[in-house]
Each structure stands twice: as structure tokens, then as C-alpha cells.
Amino acid sequence: MCDNNNHKAQVFISYAHADNQTFDKEALGWVSNFVDHLTKAIPMKPGGKAVSCWMDHRLEPQRSVDETLRARIQESACIVAFMSPAYLSSPWCRLEMDLFINLVGGGKASNRVFLVELLETEREDWHYGIRSISVVQFWDKAINQPEPITLGWPEPDTKNDRKYWLELSNLASVLARQIQNLSPTEPTPQPPKTSPVSRPQALPPWPSGPLRLIINADVPDRELGRQARDLLDKLDELNVEAVLAAEPAANQLPAEYRNHLETQLAESHGVLIVYGQAPASWAQAQYSLASKVMSCRSAPIWGGVLDGPPPDKPESGLPRRRLKILDCRNGEMDSELKGFVETLRQGIGHV
């Protein structure tokens, strides 16, 4: 589908597997169809012969931000993201965008990110780094069709889906022109030369602004989590945006809750796991979940454990290599929280 010629500028395709379902075993999914058409349309535009596309066809439960995917993202000149409710709920899609913005754009990738909106989404739910970017709307609704529908769904018709083909042609033109006009100071990055066993490179500094922190607390420690959140909110000099992770809803499937939490983690600079009255096994499970999302950032410290009352409970058993332990068993949190925030800020280059 896509040319992997090393001399061509690569466009990374970021999409949710749910948006690429097929209704015929011999047919392509909507996203695969679109990328196939886009790949054929780009060379017809001025400068388009120097452009290729790449998309990961692995199913999302099997995907991970491994060295291969990381290298593909880093060597890409642009990213085309297929925005939809499914995309926003996918932790892998959020991580792909997060890596692209920080590896390629240095936190300012607005001239390299292209958004194709398949269904209506809320801008405040988007990744913080792309909320100011315009979308190419590939959905429509009308008075006699109040529910939005994706253009050309499930397969575009060459005669009747004129708006689909017009918008695709416009996107191909803009992509070719943008890549052609990348300034000499914005070369297409090349992946780092690393051995298969080498560790990922550290990410560049995050954009300026509040440091975003997720506080994860089990039911018996919710009040302790609220106290930590409120204390961080009051300390204006820390410039922290702390959010207490929601409890699972009564009718929510475990996988749905886990995906929601992973999405929150993907958009945060760090996580604070509250270990008070909850069992150590709960804290260990939360660490395992968070490490899947956060460890790819390669910062020295990406999380902390608020070790709160009671003072006579057993140790959490969590590794200390990439976690900062906040000794709050006596109930005092002020200085420990300040130290944790400073450690996070130094580790990610946040100013």
C-alpha cells in the first residue's frame, strides 16, 4: 500500500482499529481504503512523488510503542490522524500522537499534524498538543439525517461520493506542499542508531504550561487522594494540574475503565499512586498498568507513591528505580509533594 523508499518523506498514519473494520472479507476497511487512495493521489500533486505513507496493521491489543514503531514515528515528516470517538478512547493512538509531537515536533508540531475527523468529536477531548489544529471533516449530517455518518462509508463510490474525493484530493495537495516546503531547519528526522537491546532515547522537553499529574487512589484512600490534589491546587508556585482518577462506574467493564485510565496516563507528565489503607497488591497492579504507558518516555522518574497512613502497614513492594517514594505515613504531605513535583519537572525538562 505504501512506498517505503528511504529517499521519500514518510507520512505516519495514526488510526483506531475500530474505525478500520471490514464488512466483506475481501474488502478493505475505511481507513485502509482512504490511505490507499491518498497514496495514489499524493504523487499526482506537485512535490508528491517524494512522499510515502506508513500505517501499522497490528490489532490494537497487540500493539505497543516498541523500538520499531518509535523509529517509524521519529523518521516521519508528518502524521495523519483519523479522529473519532474510537481514536480518543484508544491509549495507543494517544501515545502515537504524544510521541510524534515530542520526538518530531518538539512540542510544536502544528505544521506536521493533519487531522481527518471521521465522526464528530469534542476538541477538549483531543491531545493537548493538537487542540488548535483545524480538522478536515469527513462526516456529515442533515435535517433528514440527524446522526452523523462518515463520508464514503463503508466504501466510497467514485460517482456519488464527490465530497469524499474532493476532500481527499485537497488533503493530498496540502500534504505534498507542506512536505515540499519544510524549511532547511526542519529536516525529516532520522531514527537514532541503536542496537536491539539499547534503551529508548529520552524525550525532548515538554511544552511550557502546567505539569499534568494523575492521582490514582483506591476506595479506602480516596480522601487521602483528594487531600493531595487540593494541596497541589493551593500551591500556585508549583503550577500543577492535578486530577484524581475517577472510580470505575457500576456498569463499566474492567477493560473500558482500564482504557480510560491509560488514556489519562498518556496525557499526563506523571502519576502519583496513593498507598494508604489499600492493599499492597492494589498498588502493585496500578504500577504495572502505569508503567506500560509511562515507561516509554525514558524520564528518570515518571511516578511516585504517596505512602500514607497507617504508619504500621507493610511496604508496598514497588520498585524504586523510576518511582519516588513520598513518606507521608505521619500525615504530612506538603514538603514531600513539593519534592516530587520538582523531581518530575527536572526529569522531563519541564519549565
C-alpha positions in Angstrom: 0.0 0.0 0.0 2.8 2.4 0.9 6.2 3.0 -0.6 9.0 2.5 1.9 11.6 4.1 -0.3 14.2 5.7 2.1 14.5 8.8 -0.1 10.9 9.7 0.4 9.4 11.7 3.2 7.2 9.5 5.3 3.7 10.2 6.5 2.7 8.3 9.6 -0.9 7.1 9.7 -2.4 7.0 13.2 -5.8 5.4 13.5 -8.0 3.3 15.8 -8.6 -0.3 14.7 -12.3 0.1 15.4 -12.5 2.6 12.5 -11.0 0.1 10.1 -13.4 -2.8 10.4 -14.4 -4.6 7.2 -17.8 -5.8 6.2 -16.6 -8.1 3.5 -13.6 -10.4 3.9 -12.3 -9.4 0.5 -12.8 -5.6 1.1 -10.5 -3.1 2.8 -11.5 -1.2 5.9 -12.4 2.5 5.6 -9.0 3.8 6.8 -7.1 1.3 4.7 -9.2 2.4 1.7 -8.6 6.0 2.4 -4.8 5.6 2.8 -4.7 3.6 -0.4 -6.5 6.4 -2.3 -4.3 9.0 -0.6 -1.1 7.2 -1.5 -2.3 7.2 -5.2 -3.4 10.8 -5.1 -0.3 12.4 -3.5 2.1 11.6 -6.4 -0.3 13.5 -8.7 0.3 16.7 -6.8 3.4 19.0 -7.1 6.1 17.6 -4.9 4.1 14.5 -4.1 6.5 12.0 -5.7 8.8 12.4 -2.8 6.1 11.3 -0.2 5.2 7.9 1.1 2.7 6.6 3.7 3.1 4.1 6.5 0.5 2.5 8.8 0.7 -0.2 11.4 -1.7 -3.0 10.7 -1.4 -4.8 14.0 -4.6 -5.1 16.1 -4.6 -2.6 19.0 -4.5 -5.2 21.8 -1.3 -6.4 20.2 0.2 -3.0 19.6 2.9 -1.4 21.7 5.2 1.5 21.4 8.2 -0.7 20.7 11.5 0.4 19.1 10.3 -0.3 15.5 7.2 1.9 16.0 9.1 4.6 17.8 11.6 4.7 14.9 8.8 4.9 12.4 7.3 7.8 14.2 10.7 9.6 14.6 11.5 9.3 10.9 8.2 10.6 9.7 7.9 14.1 8.4 4.1 14.3 9.1 1.3 12.4 10.8 -2.2 12.0 9.6 -4.5 11.1 12.5 -8.1 9.8 11.9 -10.0 11.5 14.7 -13.1 9.7 16.1 -14.6 8.6 19.4 -12.7 5.3 19.0 -9.4 7.2 18.4 -9.9 9.3 21.5 -10.6 6.2 23.6 -7.5 4.4 22.4 -4.4 4.7 24.6 -2.2 3.6 21.7 -3.4 6.3 19.4 -2.8 8.9 22.2 0.7 7.5 22.7 1.5 7.7 19.0 0.4 11.3 18.9 2.3 12.1 22.1 5.5 10.5 20.7 5.2 12.3 17.4 4.7 15.7 18.9 7.6 15.3 21.3 10.0 13.4 19.1 9.4 15.2 15.8 7.8 18.5 16.6 9.5 19.2 20.0 6.0 20.0 21.3 5.2 22.4 18.4 4.2 20.1 15.6 1.2 22.1 14.2 2.7 22.3 10.7 3.2 18.5 10.6 0.0 17.2 12.1 -3.1 16.6 9.8 -6.4 15.6 11.3 -9.1 13.7 9.4 -12.3 13.7 11.5 -14.4 10.6 10.8 -17.1 11.4 13.3 -17.9 14.3 15.5 -15.6 14.8 18.5 -15.1 17.3 21.3 -12.0 19.4 20.9 -11.3 19.4 24.7 -11.0 15.6 24.5 -8.1 15.8 22.0 -4.5 15.5 22.9 -3.4 18.8 24.4 -0.8 19.4 21.7 -3.3 19.4 18.7 -6.3 21.3 20.1 -5.5 24.4 18.0 -5.2 22.5 14.7 -8.0 22.6 12.1 -9.6 19.3 11.0 -10.6 18.0 7.6 -14.2 17.0 8.3 -15.1 13.6 6.7 -18.5 13.3 8.3 -21.9 14.8 7.5 -25.4 15.1 8.9 -28.6 16.8 7.7 -32.1 17.5 8.9 -33.3 14.2 7.4 -30.2 12.5 8.7 -29.5 13.8 12.3 -27.0 11.1 13.1 -23.5 11.9 11.7 -22.2 9.5 9.1 -18.6 9.1 7.8 -18.2 10.2 4.1 -17.8 7.3 1.8 -18.7 4.7 4.5 -18.4 1.8 4.4 -16.7 2.1 0.9 -16.6 5.3 -1.2 -18.3 5.4 -4.6 -16.4 7.0 -7.4 -19.6 8.7 -8.8 -21.7 9.5 -5.9 -19.3 10.4 -3.1 -18.0 13.6 -4.6 -17.3 15.4 -1.3 -15.2 12.4 -0.1 -13.0 12.6 -3.2 -12.8 16.4 -3.2 -11.6 16.5 0.5 -9.1 13.7 -0.1 -7.7 15.5 -3.1 -7.3 18.7 -1.1 -5.6 16.8 1.7 -3.1 15.2 -0.8 -2.3 18.6 -2.2 -1.7 20.1 1.3 0.5 17.2 2.4 2.6 17.3 -0.7 3.0 21.1 -0.5 3.8 21.1 3.2 6.5 18.4 3.0 8.0 20.2 0.0 8.1 23.5 1.9 9.6 22.2 5.1 12.4 24.6 5.8 16.1 23.6 6.0 15.9 24.0 9.8 13.1 21.4 9.8 14.6 18.3 8.2 12.8 15.0 8.3 14.3 13.4 11.4 16.2 10.1 11.2 15.8 7.4 13.8 18.6 7.0 16.3 21.2 4.3 15.6 20.7 1.9 18.5 21.2 -1.8 19.0 18.2 -4.0 19.5 18.8 -4.1 23.2 19.5 -0.4 23.8 17.1 1.7 25.8 14.9 4.3 24.1 16.2 7.8 23.8 14.9 10.3 26.3 12.2 12.6 25.0 12.7 16.3 24.4 11.3 18.8 26.9 7.5 19.1 27.1 5.7 22.2 26.1 5.5 25.0 28.6 2.4 25.1 30.8 1.1 23.3 33.9 2.6 20.0 34.8 -0.2 17.4 34.5 -0.4 14.8 37.2 -2.8 11.9 37.7 -3.5 10.8 41.3 -4.7 7.2 41.5 -6.3 6.2 44.8 -8.4 3.1 45.7 -11.7 3.4 47.6 -10.3 3.5 51.2 -7.7 6.1 50.2 -9.9 8.5 48.1 -9.9 11.1 50.9 -6.1 11.0 51.1 -6.0 11.4 47.3 -8.3 14.4 47.5 -6.2 16.0 50.1 -3.1 15.6 47.9 -4.9 17.1 44.9 -6.3 20.0 46.9 -2.8 20.7 48.4 -1.3 20.7 44.9 -4.0 23.1 43.7 -3.3 25.5 46.5 0.4 25.6 45.9 0.2 28.0 42.9 4.0 28.3 42.7 4.2 24.6 41.6 2.0 25.2 38.5 0.5 21.7 38.7 -2.8 20.5 37.1 -3.7 17.5 39.4 -6.6 15.2 38.6 -7.9 12.5 40.9 -8.6 9.4 38.7 -12.3 8.5 38.7 -13.6 5.3 40.3 -15.0 2.7 37.9 -18.7 3.1 37.3 -21.0 0.4 38.5 -21.9 -0.7 34.9 -18.4 -0.2 33.4 -16.4 -3.1 32.1 -12.9 -3.5 33.6 -11.4 -3.2 30.1 -13.3 0.1 29.5 -12.1 1.5 32.7 -8.5 0.4 32.1 -8.5 2.0 28.6 -9.9 5.3 30.1 -7.2 5.3 32.8 -4.4 4.5 30.2 -5.6 7.5 28.1 -5.4 9.8 31.1 -1.9 8.5 31.9 -0.8 9.0 28.3 -1.7 12.7 28.5 0.0 13.3 31.9 3.5 14.1 32.8 3.4 11.7 35.8 1.3 9.6 38.1 1.0 9.5 41.9 -0.2 6.2 43.3 -1.7 6.5 46.8 -0.8 3.7 49.1 -2.6 4.1 52.4 -5.2 1.6 53.5 -5.4 -0.1 50.2 -3.6 -3.5 49.9 -0.1 -3.6 48.5 -1.4 -5.8 45.7 -3.6 -2.9 44.5 -0.7 -0.5 44.4 1.4 -3.1 42.5 -1.4 -3.6 39.9 -1.6 0.2 39.4 2.2 0.4 39.0 2.1 -2.4 36.4 -0.7 -0.5 34.4 1.1 2.9 34.6 4.5 1.5 33.6 3.1 0.2 30.3 2.1 3.7 29.4 4.7 5.9 31.1 8.0 3.9 30.9 8.4 4.6 27.1 9.2 8.3 28.0 12.5 7.3 29.4 12.5 10.0 32.0 14.5 9.1 35.2 11.3 9.4 37.3 7.8 9.2 35.9 5.8 8.4 39.0 5.5 8.5 42.8 4.0 6.5 45.6 2.2 8.6 48.3 3.0 6.2 51.2 0.3 7.5 53.7 -1.2 6.4 57.0 -1.4 4.0 58.7 2.2 4.0 59.7 2.4 0.3 60.7 1.4 -1.2 57.4 3.8 -3.4 55.3 5.9 -1.9 52.5 4.3 -1.7 49.1 7.0 -3.8 47.4 7.2 -1.4 44.4 10.5 -0.9 42.6 12.2 2.4 43.5 14.3 2.8 40.3 11.8 5.0 38.5 9.4 5.9 41.3 9.9 8.4 44.0 8.5 7.3 47.4 6.8 10.0 49.4 7.0 9.3 53.1 3.6 10.6 54.3 2.8 8.0 57.0 2.7 10.7 59.6 0.1 12.6 57.6 2.3 15.5 56.5 2.4 15.8 52.7 3.5 19.4 51.9 7.2 19.0 51.6 7.0 15.5 50.0 4.7 16.7 47.3 6.9 19.7 46.5 9.9 17.4 46.2 8.1 15.0 44.0 6.9 17.8 41.6 10.4 19.2 41.4 11.8 15.8 40.6 9.2 15.2 37.8 9.9 18.7 36.4 13.6 18.2 36.3 13.3 14.7 34.7 11.2 15.8 31.8 12.8 19.2 31.3 9.5 21.0 32.1 9.8 24.7 32.7 
